[in-house]
Amino acid sequence: MSDMANDRFQPAWRIPLGQGRDLGIGIVGCGGIVEQGHLPAYRGAGLRVMAVYDIDMDRARAVADDFEIPYVAETPEALVDADGVDIVDIAVPPRVQPGTVALAVSAGRHLLCQKPFALAMDEARQMVAAAEGAGVRLAVNQQMRWTAAIAASRDLIEKGAVGRVTAAQLQVSGFADWTPWPWLAASPRLEVLYHSIHYLDSVRSVLGDPEWITSTHGRDPGQTAVEGETMTTTVLEYRDGLQVLITMNHADEHGASMNTYRFSGTEGAINGTIADEYDAVPDRGDALVLRRPGSPPLTYDFDRRWLPDAFLGPMSDLMDAVATGREPRTSGRDNLRTLALVFGSYRSAEERQSIRVADVMAG
């Protein structure tokens, strides 16, 4: 491939650091994802975390000490009202998220909400309306679309590297232990609501919104400690004939786990690997290969992983949105379309039929 062609297909994948980086962050919830994802990513970018709160005060104090956070709030109300807090980063189970959103909106704080944004479409619409009515920015922490491999693939596709995308497949197989979170293990809706939601949102960010969704959900035959589905297969159908296949197996205990994808097009294909919690090589980052007819493959190895690196994406984007007056890329209103795929997946599995996504949005 010529040098000009190589230059053309050098993807932009790093998380942009825009305006608003001086805004102060207050975090509600100090669980493992905050310690392993949010805070390392924020600290690495020099963001200012001003306050934390957790129902377990000892845990909140320990996190504050570890990350040199100046204020430990004793209540959620104290956190949203704390001096220097401009953005409230919510990292709590979805059943309690609406109450925290209401507190932050009342205090005029901007919000980064945990995913899933809501457990029902009406609940999500109400939170979006409340934030918009108060003039505050609300984003959802759908950070997978900022992983290096997904961001690079999106940029390559936008640059025409594979022509028109005609098919895509995403596959995950490995073992997930949900039992450290009893509320999660007891949830009747599990895999799609708490994991595949990332893949559905990432597909939307690359390929746009599908017209139809068809899903089957299952449980491993030996599954006893977890209530919800752990194995799922989903097909997204687009108006132009594009089909996306997403397959998930969280009960595979046999090693050599995988988190791979392929975007196939009229002029080439992208094969990618996402380094995540299943990856047996902890220091390995994301990677992808671009193949085009008549040209040698182009391989891209990235020095970034989903956890913790991608967690900077939603917060950095929200900060820039606040500073510039635009909508965040993962705004609550945009996330309604991701939730429509999630709830459409459950409806499809329950009714054993394909579901028109527009019907879920309207329902």
N, C-alpha and C positions, 0 to 999 in steps of 0.2 A: 504494500500500500504506500502511496506517495506521502511525502512529508505533509503536503497540504491536506490530504485526506486524514492523516493522523491528527493534525491540529483540529480539523473540523469535528472529530469524534473524541475529543478530550472532555469528559463530562464535568459539569459543575456539580459538586456533591457536598461540599462543606457547608455547615450551618451558618447562614449569614448572621453577623452581629450588627444589627441596625441601631436605630436611635432608642432612647429611653432606658439605657443600661444603668442609669443612676436611680431608677425607681426602686423603692424598698419592698421587700417580699415578706409576708407573714405566712407561715405554714400551719395548717390545721391537720394534725395527724402526724405521728412520728414513727410509723411502722417501718418494716424492712425495706419497702420500695423507696421511702424517703431517704433512708440511710444509704442505700445502695445505688439509687438512681438520681433523684432530684438533687440532693445536696452535693454529691461529688461533681455532677455536671455544672451546677451553679458556681461552686467554688472554683472549678477549673476555668470558668469564663470571667471570674471576678465580679459576679453579681452579689448584691447586698441582701442577705437574709437578716431581717431585723428582729423577728420574733417567731416563736413556735408555741404550739399548744398540743397537748395530748391528754386523753382521759386518764392515762397513767402518768402522773406528774414526775415520778422518778425517771421514767423513760424520757420524758421531755427534757428534764434537766441533764441527763446523760448525753442526749443528742446535742443539746445546746453547748455543753462543754466540749464535745468532740469537734464541733464545727465552729466554735467561737461565735455563737449567736448571743447577742446581748440581753435579750429579754425572753423569759419564760412566762407566758400568760397562764393564769389560773382558770380562765373560762374562755370559750369561743368569743363571747362578747368583748372581753378584755383584749383579745388579739385583734379583732377587726377594728377596734377603736384605738389601738396603740399608735403612738407617735412614730412617724417614719414608715408606716405600712401603707403602700399604695396599691399593691396587688395581693390578694388572698389566694394562696395555693392550697386547694382542698385535696386531701389524700385520705379519705374516709370511705367506708362502705356506701354503696349507692342509696341505701334506704335512709341514711341520715344526711346525705348531701343537700337535699332541698332546704333543710332548715339552716344549714350553714350559708347557702347561697342567699337566702332571705336576709340573714344578718349582714352579710357583706354588702349586698345591694342597698340595704337601709343606711349603711354607713358611707355609701358612695365609693366603695372600693371596687376596683377591677378584679376579675376572677379568672383563675385557671382551675377548671373543674376536673375531677377524676373521671375516667371512663370505667364502666358505662355511665354516660351522662345522666341517664334516668332509667327507671324500670318500666316505664310506659310512655307512649308518645305524648299523651296529654300533659303529663308531669314535665316532660322536656319542654313542650311549648310554653308552659306557664313560666318556667325559669327564664327562657329566652325573652318572653314578653316583659317580665319584671326587669331584667337587665336593660333592655332597650328603652323601656319607659323611664328608667332612672338615668339613662345616658352613660352607662358604664360598659366597658368592653368585657365580654365573656368568651373565653376559649376553652376547648376541651383537650385534655392531655393525650391526644392520639399521636404519640411520638414515633410510631413505627415508620410513618411516611418520611421522617427525617433520618432514618438509618442510611448509612453511606450507600449501600447497594441499591436501595429503592430510590433514593434521591438521584443517583447516577443514572439508573435505568430511565427514570422519568425524563431527565435532561437529554439523554441519548435519543429517546423516542421523539421528544419535541424537536430535536435537530434532524429528524428524518433518517436516523441510522438504520432502522429496520423497515422503513417504508410504512405502510398502513398495517397496524397490528391486526392479525386475523385470529389469533388464539393465544391463550395464556394458561399456564398451570402453576399452582403453588402447592407444595407438599411439606408437611411436618410429620415426623414420626419419632417418638421418644417417650420417656416416662416422666410424668408430672405427678408430684406428691402434693395433693391439695390439702392434706390433713392438718398441716400447721395452722391453717385458717379455718377453724370449725364452722364459722358462718358460711364460708365458701364451699366447704365439703358438704354442707347440708342444703345447699341451694339446688332447687329442682331444675334450674336453668344454669348451665355451667360453661361448657366449652365455647359456644358461640358468643355468649354474653360477656365473657371475661377474657377470651383469647382470640378467637377468630374475628372478633370485632376489629382488631388491629389490621388483619389482612383485608377485610372488606373495605376499611377506610383507606388503606394503602392502594388497593386496586382502583378505588374511586379517584384517588389523587393522580394516578397515572393514566387511566383510561376513561374517566368520566362515569356517569351514572347508567347502570343497566336498566333494561325494561322489565325483565322477568328474573325471578329467583326460584330455584328448586333445590330442596335440601332433604337429606336423610340424616337422622341422628341415631346413635347407638351407644351402648354400654359394653365394656369388656365383660365376657361371661363370668370372670372371677371377681368382678368389682363389687365390693361390699362396703368400704369405708366412705364412699363418695356417692351422693344421691343423683347428681345430674349426668348429662351426656358427656362422654369423654372421647368419642369417635364420631366424626361428622364428614359428610361429603356435600359440597354445595356447587351448583352450576349457576353462573350469571350469564344471561343472554342479552345481547345488545341489538338495537334496531337494525344495524348494518350486517348482522350475521356473526359478529365476534362472539365467541364463547370463552368463559373463564372457568376453570375447574380448580376448586380449593378442597384439598383432602387433609384431614387431621386425625392423628392417632396418638393419644396421650397415654396409652397403656402398653407401649412397646418397651420392654425391659431388656432387650437383647443387644444393647450397645450399637455403635456405629449410627448414632442418631442423625437425622437429616432435617435441614430447614432450607429448602431449595425452591427455585422458581425458574420459569422460562416464558419469555415473551417472544412469540413468533410473528413475523411480518412478511410482507411481500418482497422485501429486499434484504432480509437477514433475520437474525435471532439473537437474543440476549439470554444467557444462562447465568443465574446468580446464586450465591450462598450467603445466608444471613447468619452471622455469629450471634448466638443467643444462649439462653440458660442450658440448652441441651448440648451445646458444643463441647466435645471432649478435649479440645485444645483451647484453654482459657485465654492465651495470649494472641490467638488468631483473630484477625478482623474480617469484615465483610469482603467479598470478592465477586467479580463477574467476568464473563468472557463475551465479547461481541464477535459474531461471525457473519460475514457477508460474502456472497458468491464471488469467486475470483480474487479474493484478498486473504492474506494470512489472518488468523484469529488475533484479536486484540484483547489482552488480559489486563485486568485492573485489580490490584490488591490494595485495600484500604486499611489504614491504621486506626480504625474506629469500629466499635461494636454497638449493638442495640442498647445494652446496659453497661455503663451509664450514659454513653455519649449522646444518644439520640434525645435524651431527656432535656437537653438544652434547647431543642428546636421549638417546642410549643411556647416555652417561656420567653425566649428571645423574640419570637415572632409577635407574641402578645405585647411585649414591651415596645417594639417598634410600632405596632398598631396604635397603642395608646398615645405614643409621642407624635405620630403623623396623622392621626384621626381616621385611619382606615379600619376595615374589618379584619380581624385575625383570620388566617387561612383555615384554622380549625375552630371557627366561631361556633357558638351554640346553634345558630341557625343552619350553618353548613352541616353540623353534626346530626341534625334531624334526618338528613338523607342517609347517613351511615346507620343510624338507629332503625330507619325503615328497612334496611337490608337485614339487620339483626332480627327484628321482630317478624319480618317476612320469612326469614329462615325458619323460625319456630312455627309459624303458621303453616308453612309448606310441609314441614315434617309431621305436624299434627294432622293435617288434612290429606297428606300424601298426594299433593298436586302442586303444579307450578303456580306462583303468585305474582300478579302484576304489582310492581313496586309502587306505582302511582296510587294504587288502591290503599296501600299501607300508609302512605303519606297523607292521603285524604281522610283516612279513618280516625 
